[in-house]
């Protein structure tokens, strides 16, 4: 009797014990997603070892080499050998310890998992005995140990991450993107540990040097920059055994939530309850952007479960509703001192939440008239915010003026707008000093003046980059940008692209860059906003291909150099802007993908008034 060979279905249903190497690689998939994950695990171990100075060295965004050195307690040779074995840890003994753990790292799989997908070296010395120990795995995963001479502490070197797992390695992002993620990780762990020093080197260049400071406030200023000093408002709240402290920027907003950090018992977490509570508190005040939030929460260990995520980046609260209320009210009280009311701290040129355009003159609050004026241009504004021209106002105002006892204002003749596609348009005016209004044969056309100009400038700057002919203006005194350690590190990764569009820049001090020349069309007072917008875009953008990086820099520059909303334009200026828009590469969308033109059909207008 002859047995049939095993089929594929048989191999899929057969139960077997996995090889230890494969088990480690599977565990690595939970813990090690990218170089930043390795840095996170190693920095946590260094902090748990009571290190006062932690030094991280990177090559090629951590893909080629990650080295983490600390001056912590170190390990004996026997402990070091156990540390690279699976399920070995000094942080827990019994199951109940999982519910009360206060250390950052405790997973037994961390070091062996990292070692299973890299070339791994561990060097450590506990201070006892004559020498330390160095443990290394070879290409076959075989461990070897030998004596090593070093000061008390631990050094771990991880080379060629995912070299033996090509399918994982090809999904890593560019070195620039991986480097930015590591900067975020290092600064995140530096925040709750101000008495510890953190240094970060990348490709031989020192990018972060966070020396030990006295308190959280000093560490926050190290990371986000001294400009936040006058805006930091303390957060103080409590709920039963939960104590909440920290800071929020009052009157200073950012374009993204990149400066919002939440720590629970010293552990950085991503939690929807905390994020939603902070957003609810900030939304109570009508301001653009997001405040920086640095929130530190201390709760009893049994009040929070830190085991809901393999990398311990998420938590689950026993009473999330009470936590939400305490956080929201704490942040709201902190913001309320300076942000009470609508638009008190809004930047010049921005409208309030009601959309009412800002004007130089003050209207009579008792007057019933709907006509107002912008004293800068002496052009009439109606109650809805229109900057009117005779095409809009003469026929209507002829009837309204006797009623409101206002005199008509003589306007220049209406100018014809250039052809847009196959349609002619006639300039009617501005709506809310933000949208150019045209009459077309089919109805009304609205053009967003900011994004239209942004598209025009984007094409112009992109052409300069391609021709390698940036148009710069030299500054009488250099502009110094100190955005903090994290922001400076990100900007330095874009120096080549910044120089390509007309910036001349060099490092001035530890976290300060000096700009001696800037693009001609960019005003000096807009530099801060330009750099913040570029940093926000860099952190949000997933791709870091060179072409995408250049496009990101050029798009950010065009956005900041373009005319803003709530800016009055004459008929001639609107016509010229529209003409330039027609010659652009894409007159219908800005570089960020926002629409430039909106058409309202005459048929839809008539239907609205029940004429059709």
C-alpha positions as CSV (number, residue, x, y, z in Angstrom):
1,X,0.0,0.0,0.0
2,X,1.5,3.4,-1.1
3,X,0.7,6.6,0.9
4,X,0.0,9.7,-1.0
5,X,2.5,12.6,-0.4
6,X,1.3,15.3,1.9
7,X,-0.7,18.0,0.2
8,X,-0.6,21.7,0.8
9,X,-3.8,21.5,2.8
10,X,-2.2,18.9,5.1
11,X,0.7,21.3,5.7
12,X,-1.6,24.1,6.7
13,X,-3.6,22.0,9.2
14,X,-0.6,20.2,10.8
15,X,0.2,21.6,14.3
16,X,3.9,22.2,15.0
17,X,6.1,24.0,17.4
18,X,7.7,27.1,15.8
19,X,11.5,27.5,15.8
20,X,12.7,29.9,18.4
21,X,14.2,32.2,15.7
22,X,10.8,32.5,14.0
23,X,9.1,33.1,17.4
24,X,11.5,36.0,18.0
25,X,10.8,37.5,14.6
26,X,7.1,37.3,15.1
27,X,7.5,39.0,18.5
28,X,9.6,41.6,16.8
29,X,6.7,42.4,14.6
30,X,4.7,43.5,17.7
31,X,7.5,45.5,19.3
32,X,9.7,46.6,16.4
33,X,7.9,48.4,13.6
34,X,10.7,50.8,12.5
35,X,13.9,52.4,13.9
36,X,11.9,54.7,16.2
37,X,10.5,51.6,17.9
38,X,14.0,50.4,18.7
39,X,15.0,53.7,20.1
40,X,11.8,53.8,22.2
41,X,12.5,50.4,23.8
42,X,16.2,51.2,24.4
43,X,15.5,54.6,25.9
44,X,12.9,53.2,28.2
45,X,15.4,50.6,29.4
46,X,17.9,53.4,30.0
47,X,15.4,55.5,32.0
48,X,14.4,52.4,34.1
49,X,18.1,51.8,34.8
50,X,18.2,55.3,36.5
51,X,20.5,56.7,33.8
52,X,21.2,60.4,34.1
53,X,22.6,60.8,30.6
54,X,21.4,59.0,27.5
55,X,23.3,59.3,24.2
56,X,21.7,58.1,20.9
57,X,23.8,57.8,17.8
58,X,22.1,57.2,14.4
59,X,23.2,56.5,10.8
60,X,20.9,56.7,7.9
61,X,17.9,57.5,10.0
62,X,18.6,54.5,12.2
63,X,18.2,52.0,9.4
64,X,22.0,51.4,9.2
65,X,22.9,51.9,12.9
66,X,21.3,52.7,16.2
67,X,23.5,53.1,19.3
68,X,22.1,54.0,22.7
69,X,24.6,54.6,25.6
70,X,23.6,55.3,29.2
71,X,25.3,55.7,32.6
72,X,22.6,53.7,34.4
73,X,23.0,50.8,36.8
74,X,24.3,48.4,34.2
75,X,24.1,44.6,34.4
76,X,26.2,41.7,35.6
77,X,27.3,39.1,33.1
78,X,24.7,36.6,34.3
79,X,21.9,39.2,34.0
80,X,23.2,40.4,30.6
81,X,23.1,36.8,29.3
82,X,19.5,36.4,30.5
83,X,18.4,39.8,29.1
84,X,18.7,38.5,25.6
85,X,16.6,35.5,26.3
86,X,12.9,35.5,25.7
87,X,10.5,36.2,28.6
88,X,13.3,37.4,30.8
89,X,12.8,40.6,32.7
90,X,13.6,42.2,36.0
91,X,10.4,44.3,36.1
92,X,7.8,41.7,37.0
93,X,7.6,38.5,39.0
94,X,3.9,37.5,39.4
95,X,0.8,38.2,37.4
96,X,-0.4,40.8,39.8
97,X,2.7,42.9,39.0
98,X,1.3,43.5,35.5
99,X,-1.5,45.5,37.1
100,X,0.8,47.7,39.2
101,X,3.9,48.1,37.1
102,X,5.4,51.6,37.3
103,X,8.4,51.1,35.1
104,X,8.4,52.1,31.4
105,X,9.7,48.8,29.9
106,X,9.0,45.3,31.1
107,X,8.5,43.2,28.0
108,X,10.8,40.2,28.0
109,X,10.7,40.0,24.3
110,X,12.2,43.5,23.6
111,X,16.0,42.8,23.3
112,X,15.7,39.3,21.8
113,X,13.1,40.5,19.3
114,X,15.3,43.4,18.3
115,X,18.3,41.1,18.0
116,X,16.4,38.7,15.8
117,X,16.0,41.3,13.1
118,X,19.3,43.0,13.2
119,X,23.0,42.7,14.1
120,X,22.9,43.2,17.8
121,X,25.6,44.0,20.4
122,X,25.2,44.6,24.1
123,X,27.9,46.0,26.3
124,X,27.3,46.6,30.0
125,X,29.0,46.9,33.4
126,X,27.3,47.1,36.8
127,X,30.3,48.6,38.6
128,X,31.0,45.3,40.4
129,X,33.9,43.1,39.5
130,X,36.9,43.8,37.3
131,X,35.2,44.3,34.0
132,X,32.0,44.3,32.1
133,X,30.7,42.0,29.4
134,X,30.0,42.3,25.7
135,X,27.4,40.0,24.1
136,X,26.9,39.8,20.4
137,X,24.9,37.7,17.9
138,X,26.4,36.7,14.6
139,X,24.7,36.3,11.2
140,X,23.3,32.9,12.2
141,X,21.8,34.2,15.4
142,X,24.4,32.5,17.6
143,X,25.3,34.5,20.8
144,X,28.9,35.0,22.0
145,X,30.1,36.7,25.2
146,X,33.5,38.2,26.0
147,X,34.9,40.6,28.7
148,X,34.7,44.3,28.0
149,X,36.1,47.4,29.6
150,X,33.7,50.4,30.0
151,X,32.3,52.6,32.7
152,X,29.2,51.7,34.6
153,X,26.2,51.6,32.4
154,X,25.0,50.0,29.2
155,X,25.6,50.4,25.4
156,X,23.4,48.7,22.9
157,X,24.2,48.8,19.1
158,X,21.7,47.7,16.5
159,X,23.0,47.5,12.9
160,X,21.3,46.8,9.6
161,X,17.7,46.7,11.0
162,X,15.5,44.1,9.1
163,X,18.5,43.0,7.0
164,X,17.4,39.4,7.4
165,X,13.7,40.3,6.8
166,X,13.8,42.1,3.4
167,X,10.0,42.2,3.2
168,X,9.9,44.4,6.4
169,X,12.9,46.5,5.4
170,X,11.4,47.6,2.0
171,X,8.5,49.1,3.9
172,X,10.7,51.4,5.9
173,X,10.4,55.1,5.0
174,X,13.3,57.3,3.9
175,X,16.1,58.1,6.3
176,X,14.8,61.6,6.7
177,X,11.3,60.4,7.7
178,X,12.7,57.8,10.1
179,X,15.0,60.4,11.6
180,X,12.1,62.8,12.3
181,X,10.2,60.0,14.0
182,X,13.2,59.3,16.3
183,X,13.5,63.0,17.1
184,X,9.8,62.9,18.2
185,X,10.5,59.8,20.4
186,X,13.5,61.3,22.1
187,X,11.9,64.7,22.9
188,X,8.8,62.9,24.1
189,X,10.8,60.9,26.7
190,X,12.9,63.9,27.6
191,X,9.9,65.9,28.6
192,X,8.9,64.1,31.8
193,X,12.5,63.6,32.8
194,X,14.0,67.1,33.0
195,X,16.8,66.0,35.4
196,X,18.2,63.6,32.7
197,X,20.3,64.7,29.8
198,X,19.6,63.5,26.2
199,X,21.9,63.8,23.2
200,X,21.1,62.7,19.7
201,X,23.6,62.5,16.8
202,X,22.6,61.7,13.2
203,X,25.3,60.9,10.6
204,X,28.0,62.4,12.7
205,X,26.1,65.7,13.4
206,X,24.8,66.6,16.8
207,X,21.1,67.5,16.4
208,X,19.8,67.4,20.0
209,X,21.6,68.3,23.2
210,X,19.1,68.5,26.0
211,X,21.2,69.1,29.1
212,X,19.6,68.4,32.5
213,X,17.4,71.2,33.9
214,X,15.6,71.9,37.1
215,X,11.9,71.5,36.2
216,X,9.4,70.6,33.5
217,X,9.0,74.2,32.4
218,X,12.7,74.5,31.5
219,X,12.6,71.3,29.6
220,X,9.5,72.4,27.7
221,X,11.3,75.6,26.6
222,X,14.3,73.5,25.5
223,X,12.1,71.5,23.1
224,X,9.5,74.1,21.8
225,X,11.7,77.2,22.1
226,X,11.8,80.3,24.2
227,X,9.0,82.0,22.3
228,X,6.6,79.9,24.3
229,X,7.9,81.2,27.7
230,X,5.4,84.0,28.1
231,X,2.5,81.8,26.9
232,X,2.9,78.8,29.2
233,X,0.0,78.6,31.6
234,X,0.0,75.9,34.3
235,X,-2.6,73.1,34.4
236,X,-3.8,72.0,37.8
237,X,-6.6,69.5,38.3
238,X,-7.5,66.6,40.4
239,X,-10.2,63.9,40.5
240,X,-10.2,61.5,43.5
241,X,-6.7,59.9,43.5
242,X,-5.8,61.3,40.0
243,X,-3.5,64.3,40.0
244,X,-3.1,66.3,36.8
245,X,-0.4,68.9,36.1
246,X,1.4,70.4,33.2
247,X,1.3,73.4,30.9
248,X,-0.7,74.7,27.9
249,X,0.2,77.6,25.6
250,X,-2.2,80.4,26.2
251,X,-2.5,82.7,23.1
252,X,0.1,80.7,21.1
253,X,-1.3,78.2,18.6
254,X,0.3,75.8,16.1
255,X,-0.8,74.4,12.8
256,X,-1.0,70.8,14.1
257,X,-1.2,68.8,17.3
258,X,2.5,67.9,17.1
259,X,3.2,69.7,20.4
260,X,0.6,67.9,22.4
261,X,2.0,65.3,24.8
262,X,0.2,63.2,27.4
263,X,1.9,61.2,30.1
264,X,0.4,58.8,32.5
265,X,2.6,57.8,35.4
266,X,5.6,59.0,33.4
267,X,4.7,57.0,30.3
268,X,4.0,58.7,27.0
269,X,0.6,57.5,25.7
270,X,-1.7,58.0,22.8
271,X,-5.2,58.0,24.3
272,X,-8.4,59.2,22.7
273,X,-10.0,60.2,26.0
274,X,-7.1,62.6,26.8
275,X,-6.8,63.9,23.2
276,X,-10.6,64.5,22.9
277,X,-10.7,66.3,26.3
278,X,-7.8,68.6,25.3
279,X,-9.5,69.4,22.0
280,X,-12.8,70.1,23.6
281,X,-11.2,72.5,26.0
282,X,-9.3,74.3,23.2
283,X,-12.4,74.5,21.0
284,X,-14.2,76.4,23.7
285,X,-12.2,79.4,22.6
286,X,-12.5,80.6,19.0
287,X,-8.9,80.5,17.7
288,X,-7.2,79.0,14.7
289,X,-4.7,76.2,15.3
290,X,-3.9,74.1,18.3
291,X,-2.3,74.9,21.6
292,X,0.7,73.1,22.8
293,X,-0.3,70.8,25.7
294,X,2.1,69.1,28.1
295,X,0.0,67.1,30.5
296,X,1.3,64.8,33.2
297,X,-1.1,62.6,35.0
298,X,-0.4,60.5,38.1
299,X,-3.0,57.8,38.9
300,X,-2.9,54.7,41.1
301,X,-1.5,51.8,39.2
302,X,-4.7,49.8,39.5
303,X,-6.7,52.8,38.0
304,X,-5.1,52.3,34.5
305,X,-4.3,49.3,32.3
306,X,-1.1,49.8,30.4
307,X,-1.2,46.3,28.8
308,X,-3.7,47.0,26.0
309,X,-1.1,47.6,23.4
310,X,2.1,45.5,22.7
311,X,4.3,48.6,22.6
312,X,2.6,50.1,25.7
313,X,1.6,53.3,23.8
314,X,-2.1,53.1,24.7
315,X,-3.8,52.8,28.0
316,X,-7.3,52.1,29.3
317,X,-8.7,54.0,32.3
318,X,-11.1,52.4,34.8
319,X,-13.2,55.6,34.8
320,X,-12.5,57.3,31.5
321,X,-15.5,59.7,31.9
322,X,-14.2,61.2,35.1
323,X,-10.7,61.5,33.6
324,X,-12.2,63.3,30.6
325,X,-14.0,65.8,32.7
326,X,-11.0,66.5,34.9
327,X,-8.6,67.0,31.9
328,X,-11.1,69.2,30.0
329,X,-11.9,71.5,32.9
330,X,-8.2,71.7,33.9
331,X,-7.1,72.8,30.4
332,X,-10.1,75.1,30.0
333,X,-9.4,76.9,33.3
334,X,-5.8,77.3,32.2
335,X,-6.7,78.8,28.9
336,X,-9.5,81.0,30.3
337,X,-7.3,83.6,31.8
338,X,-6.2,85.0,28.5
339,X,-8.6,83.6,26.0
340,X,-11.9,84.7,27.5
341,X,-14.1,86.2,24.8
342,X,-14.0,85.9,21.0
343,X,-10.9,86.7,19.0
344,X,-9.0,88.7,21.7
345,X,-5.7,87.1,20.6
346,X,-6.4,86.6,17.0
347,X,-3.5,87.7,14.7
348,X,-3.9,90.9,12.8
349,X,-5.7,90.3,9.5
350,X,-7.8,87.4,10.7
351,X,-11.6,87.6,11.1
352,X,-13.5,86.6,14.2
353,X,-15.5,83.4,14.3
354,X,-18.6,85.2,12.9
355,X,-16.6,85.9,9.7
356,X,-17.0,89.7,10.0
357,X,-14.1,91.3,8.2
358,X,-11.7,93.4,10.2
359,X,-11.8,97.1,9.3
360,X,-9.7,100.1,10.4
361,X,-12.7,102.2,11.3
362,X,-15.3,101.5,14.0
363,X,-18.9,101.3,13.0
364,X,-21.6,103.1,15.0
365,X,-23.2,100.3,17.0
366,X,-26.5,102.2,17.1
367,X,-26.7,102.8,13.4
368,X,-29.1,100.6,11.3
369,X,-27.1,101.0,8.1
370,X,-25.5,98.0,6.5
371,X,-22.8,100.0,4.8
372,X,-19.4,100.3,6.3
373,X,-16.0,101.3,5.0
374,X,-12.4,100.1,5.1
375,X,-10.5,103.3,5.7
376,X,-7.4,102.0,4.2
377,X,-9.0,101.6,0.8
378,X,-12.1,103.8,1.2
379,X,-14.1,101.0,-0.4
380,X,-17.5,100.2,0.9
381,X,-18.3,97.0,2.8
382,X,-21.8,95.7,3.3
383,X,-23.0,93.8,6.4
384,X,-22.1,90.5,4.9
385,X,-18.5,91.6,4.2
386,X,-18.7,92.5,0.5
387,X,-16.3,95.0,-0.9
388,X,-18.6,96.5,-3.5
389,X,-18.1,98.0,-6.9
390,X,-20.8,99.9,-8.9
391,X,-21.8,96.6,-10.6
392,X,-23.1,95.4,-7.3
393,X,-23.9,98.6,-5.4
394,X,-25.2,101.3,-7.7
395,X,-28.7,99.8,-8.5
396,X,-29.2,98.5,-5.0
397,X,-27.7,101.4,-3.1
398,X,-29.9,103.8,-5.1
399,X,-32.9,102.3,-3.2
400,X,-31.1,101.7,0.1
401,X,-29.4,105.1,0.5
402,X,-32.6,107.2,1.2
403,X,-33.6,104.6,3.8
404,X,-30.3,104.6,5.6
405,X,-29.3,108.2,4.8
406,X,-26.0,107.2,3.3
407,X,-24.2,108.9,0.4
408,X,-23.2,106.8,-2.6
409,X,-19.5,106.4,-3.2
410,X,-18.2,106.8,-6.8
411,X,-16.1,103.8,-7.8
412,X,-13.8,103.2,-10.7
413,X,-15.3,101.6,-13.8
414,X,-15.9,97.9,-13.7
415,X,-13.0,96.0,-15.3
416,X,-13.3,92.9,-17.5
417,X,-11.6,89.8,-16.2
418,X,-9.6,87.7,-18.6
419,X,-11.0,84.6,-20.1
420,X,-11.1,81.7,-17.7
421,X,-11.4,78.6,-19.8
422,X,-14.0,79.4,-22.4
423,X,-15.9,82.0,-20.3
424,X,-15.6,85.7,-19.9
425,X,-16.1,87.2,-16.5
426,X,-16.8,90.6,-15.1
427,X,-15.3,91.7,-11.8
428,X,-18.1,92.4,-9.3
429,X,-16.0,92.8,-6.2
430,X,-14.8,90.9,-3.1
431,X,-16.8,88.8,-0.7
432,X,-15.5,89.1,2.9
433,X,-12.3,90.6,1.4
434,X,-11.3,87.0,0.7
435,X,-13.0,85.8,-2.5
436,X,-13.0,87.6,-5.8
437,X,-16.5,87.6,-7.4
438,X,-17.1,87.5,-11.1
439,X,-20.2,87.5,-13.2
440,X,-20.2,84.9,-16.0
441,X,-22.8,83.9,-18.6
442,X,-23.8,80.9,-16.6
443,X,-23.9,82.5,-13.1
444,X,-21.4,83.6,-10.5
445,X,-17.8,82.6,-10.0
446,X,-15.9,82.8,-6.7
447,X,-12.1,82.7,-6.7
448,X,-10.2,82.3,-3.5
449,X,-7.6,85.1,-3.7
450,X,-5.2,83.4,-1.3
451,X,-5.0,80.0,-2.9
452,X,-5.0,81.6,-6.4
453,X,-2.0,83.6,-5.5
454,X,-0.5,80.5,-3.8
455,X,-0.8,78.6,-7.1
456,X,0.9,81.4,-9.0
457,X,3.8,81.7,-6.6
458,X,4.2,77.9,-6.3
459,X,4.8,77.7,-10.1
460,X,7.2,80.6,-9.9
461,X,9.3,79.2,-7.0
462,X,9.3,75.7,-8.5
463,X,10.7,77.2,-11.7
464,X,13.5,78.9,-9.7
465,X,14.4,75.6,-8.1
466,X,14.5,73.8,-11.5
467,X,16.7,76.6,-13.0
468,X,18.8,76.7,-9.9
469,X,18.3,80.4,-9.9
470,X,16.7,81.5,-6.5
471,X,15.8,85.1,-6.1
472,X,17.0,86.2,-2.7
473,X,17.1,89.4,-0.6
474,X,19.9,89.9,1.8
475,X,18.9,90.9,5.4
476,X,20.6,93.8,7.1
477,X,20.6,91.8,10.3
478,X,20.3,88.0,10.2
479,X,17.0,86.5,11.3
480,X,17.5,84.1,14.2
481,X,15.1,81.2,14.5
482,X,15.0,79.3,17.8
483,X,12.1,76.9,17.6
484,X,13.4,74.6,20.2
485,X,15.6,71.5,19.8
486,X,13.0,69.3,18.0
487,X,12.0,72.0,15.4
488,X,15.6,73.0,14.8
489,X,16.5,69.3,14.1
490,X,13.7,69.0,11.5
491,X,14.6,72.3,9.8
492,X,18.2,71.2,9.5
493,X,17.1,68.1,7.6
494,X,15.7,70.5,5.0
495,X,18.7,72.9,4.6
496,X,19.5,71.8,1.1
497,X,15.9,72.5,-0.1
498,X,15.8,75.8,1.8
499,X,18.9,77.0,0.1
500,X,17.5,76.0,-3.3
501,X,14.6,78.5,-2.9
502,X,16.7,81.4,-1.8
503,X,17.6,81.0,1.9
504,X,21.1,81.5,3.2
505,X,21.4,79.7,6.6
506,X,23.9,78.5,9.1
507,X,23.7,77.2,12.7
508,X,24.1,80.1,15.1
509,X,24.0,78.3,18.5
510,X,22.8,75.1,20.0
511,X,19.2,75.3,18.8
512,X,19.3,78.5,16.7
513,X,19.6,78.9,13.0
514,X,20.7,82.2,11.5
515,X,19.2,83.3,8.1
516,X,21.1,86.0,6.3
517,X,19.1,85.9,3.1
518,X,15.5,85.0,2.3
519,X,13.4,84.7,-0.8
520,X,12.4,88.1,-2.3
521,X,8.6,87.5,-2.0
522,X,8.7,86.3,1.6
523,X,8.3,89.1,4.2
524,X,10.5,88.9,7.3
525,X,7.6,89.0,9.6
526,X,6.2,85.9,8.1
527,X,9.3,83.8,8.6
528,X,8.1,82.3,11.9
529,X,4.8,81.1,10.4
530,X,6.6,79.8,7.3
531,X,8.9,77.6,9.4
532,X,6.1,76.3,11.6
533,X,4.0,75.5,8.5
534,X,7.0,73.7,7.0
535,X,7.6,71.7,10.1
536,X,3.9,70.7,10.4
537,X,3.9,69.6,6.7
538,X,7.1,67.6,7.2
539,X,5.7,65.7,10.2
540,X,2.4,65.1,8.4
541,X,3.9,64.0,5.1
542,X,4.5,60.3,4.8
543,X,6.8,60.5,1.7
544,X,10.3,61.8,2.0
545,X,11.5,61.3,-1.5
546,X,13.7,64.2,-2.5
547,X,11.2,65.5,-5.0
548,X,8.4,65.4,-2.4
549,X,10.6,67.2,0.1
550,X,11.3,70.0,-2.4
551,X,7.6,70.2,-3.3
552,X,6.7,70.5,0.4
553,X,9.2,73.3,1.0
554,X,8.1,75.2,-2.2
555,X,4.4,74.8,-1.3
556,X,5.0,76.1,2.2
557,X,6.9,79.1,0.9
558,X,4.1,79.9,-1.6
559,X,1.5,79.7,1.1
560,X,3.3,82.2,3.3
561,X,4.2,84.6,0.5
562,X,0.7,84.7,-1.0
563,X,-1.8,87.5,-0.2
564,X,-4.0,86.6,2.7
565,X,-7.7,86.5,3.3
566,X,-9.4,89.7,4.5
567,X,-7.1,91.7,2.3
568,X,-8.8,94.3,0.1
569,X,-8.0,94.2,-3.7
570,X,-8.7,96.8,-6.4
571,X,-10.4,95.8,-9.6
572,X,-7.1,96.0,-11.4
573,X,-5.4,93.8,-8.9
574,X,-8.1,91.2,-9.2
575,X,-7.9,91.2,-13.0
576,X,-4.1,90.9,-12.9
577,X,-4.3,88.1,-10.4
578,X,-6.8,86.2,-12.5
579,X,-4.7,86.7,-15.6
580,X,-1.7,85.2,-13.8
581,X,-3.8,82.3,-12.6
582,X,-4.8,81.5,-16.2
583,X,-1.1,81.1,-17.0
584,X,-0.4,78.7,-14.1
585,X,0.0,75.0,-14.3
586,X,-3.3,74.3,-12.6
587,X,-5.7,77.2,-12.2
588,X,-8.3,75.0,-10.4
589,X,-6.3,73.7,-7.4
590,X,-3.6,75.0,-5.1
591,X,-0.4,73.0,-4.3
592,X,-2.2,71.5,-1.3
593,X,-5.2,70.3,-3.3
594,X,-7.7,72.9,-2.2
595,X,-10.0,74.3,-4.9
596,X,-9.5,77.7,-6.2
597,X,-12.7,78.3,-8.2
598,X,-16.3,77.7,-7.2
599,X,-19.1,78.3,-9.8
600,X,-22.7,79.0,-8.8
601,X,-25.0,78.4,-11.7
602,X,-27.6,81.1,-12.5
603,X,-30.2,78.3,-12.7
604,X,-29.5,77.3,-9.1
605,X,-29.8,80.9,-8.0
606,X,-33.2,81.2,-9.7
607,X,-34.4,77.9,-8.1
608,X,-33.4,79.3,-4.7
609,X,-35.7,82.2,-5.3
610,X,-38.5,79.9,-6.6
611,X,-38.2,81.4,-10.1
612,X,-37.6,78.0,-11.7
